[in-house]
């Protein structure tokens, strides 16, 4: 059985994407940065293979932000 395609995008609507494969890993992070970013007790994360994402619009509008002192934290649009 194959997973259904999932669609999503950024809050302003500039970027839209489709995920064509199931995630390879799911994780709920409870670190202080994730709790602060979400305003919740944890931040849910899904990890996908790079070829699982297909941009429907706004691929040139993507961006990312890395907290300088964070070892692994990267926020991407």
C-alpha positions as CSV (number, residue, x, y, z in Angstrom):
1,X,0.0,0.0,0.0
2,X,1.4,3.4,-0.9
3,X,1.0,6.6,1.1
4,X,-1.2,9.3,-0.3
5,X,0.5,12.4,-1.6
6,X,0.5,15.3,0.9
7,X,0.4,18.9,0.0
8,X,1.5,21.9,2.0
9,X,3.1,25.3,1.9
10,X,4.2,28.3,3.8
11,X,1.9,30.6,5.7
12,X,2.0,33.4,3.2
13,X,1.1,31.0,0.3
14,X,4.2,31.8,-1.8
15,X,5.5,28.3,-1.7
16,X,3.5,25.2,-2.3
17,X,4.8,21.6,-2.4
18,X,3.7,18.0,-2.7
19,X,5.3,15.1,-0.8
20,X,5.2,12.0,-2.9
21,X,6.6,9.4,-0.5
22,X,6.0,8.4,3.1
23,X,8.4,10.0,5.7
24,X,11.5,8.0,6.6
25,X,11.5,9.2,10.2
26,X,9.1,11.0,12.6
27,X,10.3,12.7,15.8
28,X,8.9,14.9,18.5
29,X,11.6,17.2,19.9
30,X,11.3,18.5,23.4
31,X,14.4,20.8,23.5
32,X,14.0,24.3,24.8
33,X,14.3,25.8,21.2
34,X,11.6,23.6,19.8
35,X,9.3,24.3,22.8
36,X,9.9,28.0,22.3
37,X,9.3,28.0,18.5
38,X,6.0,26.1,18.8
39,X,4.7,27.4,22.1
40,X,4.0,23.8,23.0
41,X,5.6,21.0,25.0
42,X,7.3,19.6,21.8
43,X,7.8,20.2,18.1
44,X,6.7,17.4,15.7
45,X,9.1,16.7,12.9
46,X,8.8,14.6,9.8
47,X,11.9,13.7,7.7
48,X,11.6,12.8,4.0
49,X,14.0,11.8,1.2
50,X,15.0,14.9,-0.9
51,X,13.4,13.3,-4.0
52,X,10.1,13.0,-2.2
53,X,9.3,16.7,-2.5
54,X,8.0,18.3,-5.6
55,X,7.5,22.1,-5.6
56,X,4.2,23.2,-7.1
57,X,5.0,26.9,-6.9
58,X,7.5,29.3,-5.4
59,X,10.6,27.1,-5.3
60,X,12.7,30.3,-5.8
61,X,11.1,31.8,-2.7
62,X,12.4,29.1,-0.3
63,X,14.8,30.1,2.4
64,X,16.3,28.8,5.7
65,X,17.7,30.1,8.9
66,X,20.3,28.5,11.1
67,X,20.7,29.5,14.8
68,X,24.4,30.3,15.0
69,X,25.0,28.4,18.3
70,X,22.8,25.4,17.4
71,X,24.5,22.2,16.3
72,X,21.7,20.8,14.2
73,X,18.8,23.2,14.2
74,X,17.9,24.6,10.8
75,X,14.5,26.2,10.0
76,X,13.5,25.9,6.4
77,X,10.6,27.2,4.3
